[in-house]
């Protein structure tokens, strides 16, 4: 079964997701550690970083993929090369190739999908707009073995 690492899952509490800057930093620390552990265990042939605006459909796209035990998906907005670099470095450290999948969606559609989420999973509109402004399309030059664009 494919492993999915979603830093937001580390924000879960008994009463839903709770975001603070400190909890977010810890969620990312835990996500990096989870990726490192998964790759250290062997048997992983590929890491797939699935990035794009919040509400783009990243989790839905991942759920529709073949359930390949040799694959790890990282599910996060990751708007810039600097955000993706630590994940690429972890994979490189283990000799595992990394692909990028950019789920490209119009901002208006991402905002509408976000409004339809459960209350504890709604991302502030300003955050989505910020990611849209800052987003750098993933590129081979970052260290990816392949970059795919999926129009959502």
N, C-alpha and C positions, 0 to 999 in steps of 0.2 A: 504494500500500500504506500502511495506517495505521501511524503511528509509535507505539511504546510506550516510554515512559520509566519505568524501574523503578530507583530509586536502589540497590536491592540488587544490581543487575547490576554496579555499579561496585565491589562488594566481592569480586568473583570474583578468585581467584588460580589458579595452576597446580594447586593442591591443593584447590580448592573455595572456598567463601565463607569469608572471615575477617573477623570483626567486632571492632572496637575503637572507642572513642569518637572517636578521631582519624580513623580510616578512614571512620566513619559521617559525620562532618562533611564530609570530602572528597567522599564519595559524593553528598551533597546538593548541594555546590557544583557538582559535575559535572552533576548532574541539572538544576539551575537553568540552567546554561550550555547544556546540550543543548536545553532548551525554548526558551531565548532564540534560539539559532541556528536552530532549526526554524521559529520564527515570523518571524524576520528574513528568511528565504528566500522568504517569501510562499507563497501557495497553500494555506495552512491556514485553514479556515473555522471550526474549533471545537476547543477544548481540553476534554477530558472527564477530570475528576478522579475516579478510582474509589477509594473509601476504605472502610474497615471493618477489623475485627479481622484479625490475621494468621491465615491458615487459613480465612477466610470464603469464599474462592473468587473473589477479584478477578481474578487472572490467567486463570482458567478462563472467567469471564464475558467478559473482553476478547477472548479467543481465539475466542469464539463470535459476535462482532459482525461486521457487514459490513466488508470490507477497504476502507475509504474513505480514499483518499490525502489527503483534505482534513481529516483528523481526527488529533489527537494525544491519546493516552491517557496519563495519569499514574497509575501503579499503586503505591499505598503506603497504609499504615494511616491516616496523617493524622488523628489523633484529635480535634484541636481546630481552631477557626477560626484560631488563631495559626499553626498548622502549614500550613494551606491558603493563608493570606494571601500569602506570597511568590509562589506559583504564579499566583494570581489577578492579582497586581500585574504580573507579567511579561506575562501575556496581555493585560491592559488596556493596557499600554505599547505593544503592537502592534495594539491595536484588535480583538482576537479575543475573541469571547464564550466563556465558560467554563460548562460544565455540571458538576453533581455527580451521581455515582451512588454511593449508599451500599449496599454489599452487607451486608445485615443478617442475621446468623446468631446462633443461641444460642451462648453461651460454650462450653458443653460440646461442641458440634459442632466449633467452631473448634479447641478443644484436641485433639480426636480426630484431626482432619485434620492438625494440626501433627505429631502423633506418627507419622503415616504418611509424613512427608517423608523424603528422604534425610538422613543424619546432619548434613551440613554446612549444611542448610537448615532444621533444626529451630530454632525460636525458643524461648528460655527461657519456661517457663510463666508465670513472674512477669511477664515483659514483656507477654504477651498479657493477663493479668489486669489489669495496669496500664492498657493501652490500653482495655480494657472499662470500667474505672472512670472514666477520663478522657474517654471518647468523648462528643463533642458532635455531635448530628446536624447535617449541613450544612444551611444555610438560605439562602434567596434574599438576605437582608440582608447576607451576606458578599460579595456581588457576583456570585453565580451567575445565569445567565439561566434556568436550570431545575435543579430538584433531583428526582431519582428515587430511589425506594427499591426495591431488588430483594431479595426474601426468598429466602435461599439454603437 
